[in-house]
């Protein structure tokens, strides 16, 4: 399940993409447009900046902007930065120790298929795909 943290991160990224070219966008403006607590967004944008997805500038004229073009982000990378891995079971985690039951596990093929589906879906979607031509406020 994707938490509010992941969903709100997508909303922040969409909001910034919609206002691309307007310079640094103050967090209070994003919070107002998205109807999300500014305090909660501070936690989210801090992670997005630390992960290199956003640029943050403090002081007068400060705010946030995308570090790349909207079509250079995948939904998968945004979600994994905030949520962690999309792998549904521990044995599919990157760098996981080999499971002693992997040769006899009857559910492993199902988990692999599920993971490939989810990974392919979210990494196949670009931030720009979410912009559409609808009203600029998106609720996920």
C-alpha positions as a printed Julia matrix, in Angstrom:
140×3 Matrix{Float64}:
  0.0     0.0     0.0
  1.25    3.48   -0.85
  1.16    5.8     2.19
  0.17    9.46    2.3
  3.88   10.28    2.19
  4.27    8.71   -1.25
  0.98   10.09   -2.55
  1.73   13.6    -1.29
  5.24   13.46   -2.77
  3.65   12.82   -6.15
  1.28   15.75   -5.62
  4.22   18.03   -4.75
  6.11   16.91   -7.83
  3.04   17.4   -10.04
  2.43   20.85   -8.56
  6.03   21.89   -9.22
  5.87   20.49  -12.75
  2.72   22.52  -13.39
  4.56   25.66  -12.24
  7.82   24.88  -13.97
  9.5    28.02  -15.28
  8.07   30.21  -12.5
 11.23   30.04  -10.39
 11.35   28.71   -6.85
  7.91   27.91   -5.5
  7.35   28.59   -1.79
  6.19   25.57    0.19
  3.26   27.52    1.6
  1.92   27.98   -1.96
  2.14   24.26   -2.66
  0.54   23.46    0.7
 -2.36   25.82   -0.02
 -2.95   24.56   -3.56
 -2.76   20.92   -2.51
 -4.61   21.39    0.79
 -1.85   19.6     2.7
 -0.27   20.65    5.99
  2.88   22.73    5.4
  4.54   20.97    8.34
  3.96   17.56    6.79
  5.17   18.8     3.4
  8.4    20.03    5.02
  9.23   16.42    5.89
  8.42   15.22    2.38
 10.32   17.92    0.46
 13.34   17.43    2.7
 13.5    13.81    1.5
 12.9    14.85   -2.11
 15.77   17.36   -1.9
 18.06   14.87   -0.17
 17.24   12.32   -2.88
 18.14   14.82   -5.6
 14.66   15.11   -7.07
 14.16   18.75   -6.03
 16.26   21.85   -5.56
 15.55   23.83   -2.4
 16.56   27.44   -1.79
 16.07   29.2     1.55
 15.57   32.86    2.24
 13.94   35.6     0.2
 12.97   34.25   -3.21
 13.42   30.75   -1.89
 11.31   27.71   -2.42
 11.47   24.53   -4.43
 11.89   23.54   -8.05
 12.34   20.34   -9.99
 15.93   19.32  -10.55
 15.04   17.8   -13.95
 12.34   18.06  -16.6
  9.03   16.31  -15.75
  9.56   13.69  -18.45
 12.87   12.68  -16.83
 11.23   11.44  -13.61
  9.48    8.12  -13.2
  6.69    7.63  -10.71
  8.59    4.58   -9.49
 11.68    6.53   -8.44
  9.55    9.08   -6.58
  7.59    6.4    -4.74
 10.63    4.3    -3.89
 12.46    7.33   -2.51
  9.62    8.04   -0.08
  8.21    4.56    0.48
 11.21    2.31    0.12
 11.27   -0.73   -2.12
  8.27   -1.84   -4.1
  9.28   -5.49   -3.55
  6.36   -7.35   -1.97
  8.5    -9.93   -0.13
 11.94   -9.78    1.51
 13.52  -12.37   -0.77
 13.05  -10.02   -3.75
 14.81   -7.08   -2.12
 17.88   -5.9    -3.99
 20.95   -7.47   -2.39
 18.88   -9.87   -0.27
 20.5   -13.09    0.87
 19.42  -16.1    -1.1
 16.43  -17.74    0.53
 17.05  -21.38    1.44
 13.51  -22.16    0.28
 13.73  -20.44   -3.11
 14.15  -23.74   -5.0
 11.03  -25.23   -3.44
  8.91  -22.12   -2.81
  5.7   -22.46   -4.75
  4.72  -18.82   -4.22
  7.99  -17.22   -5.38
  7.04  -17.17   -9.09
  3.82  -15.36   -8.19
  5.67  -12.77   -6.07
  8.21  -12.22   -8.88
  5.44  -11.72  -11.42
  3.62   -9.31   -9.11
  6.83   -7.34   -8.46
  7.67   -7.14  -12.16
  4.14   -5.88  -12.86
  4.26   -3.17  -10.19
  7.83   -2.16  -10.97
  7.11   -2.03  -14.7
  3.92   -0.03  -14.16
  5.4     2.65  -11.88
  8.73    2.9   -13.71
  6.85    3.06  -17.02
  4.98    6.19  -15.93
  6.67    9.57  -16.17
  5.81   12.56  -14.01
  4.85   14.31  -17.24
  2.24   11.58  -17.89
  0.4    12.69  -14.76
  0.11   16.32  -15.81
 -2.64   15.79  -18.37
 -4.78   18.71  -19.35
 -7.12   18.73  -16.36
 -7.56   21.18  -13.51
 -4.15   21.95  -11.93
 -5.08   20.53   -8.51
 -4.69   16.75   -8.39
 -5.83   14.63   -5.48
 -4.42   11.14   -5.2
